[in-house]
Amino acid sequence: MLDQTALAEALRDGTIAGAGLDVYEGEPAVPTELRELDNVVLLPHLGSATTETRTAMGMLVLDNLQAYVEGREPPCRVA
């Protein structure tokens, strides 16, 4: 997990030159300390929003279901 407070501090003091973020702790809230920085690019959690990626995610679901039905360990187990 990313320490957003430490990241904001490192961005402010120049330890890190810049950052691009797509996922945030406590979504949908984005910390004000990150929103106020000019050296940060913030996206609304859409890094996986491509046809190819979403299709691959759907195929993972089908692979997991098939494995479960066949009594095998799902290849991409979440829980």
Sequence and secondary structure as in RCSB ss.txt:
>XXXX:A:sequence
MLDQTALAEALRDGTIAGAGLDVYEGEPAVPTELRELDNVVLLPHLGSATTETRTAMGMLVLDNLQAYVEGREPP
CRVA
>XXXX:A:secstr
   HHHHHHHHHHTSS  EEES  TTTT   HHHHT TTEEE  S TT SHHHHHHHHHHHHHHHHHHHTT   T
T   
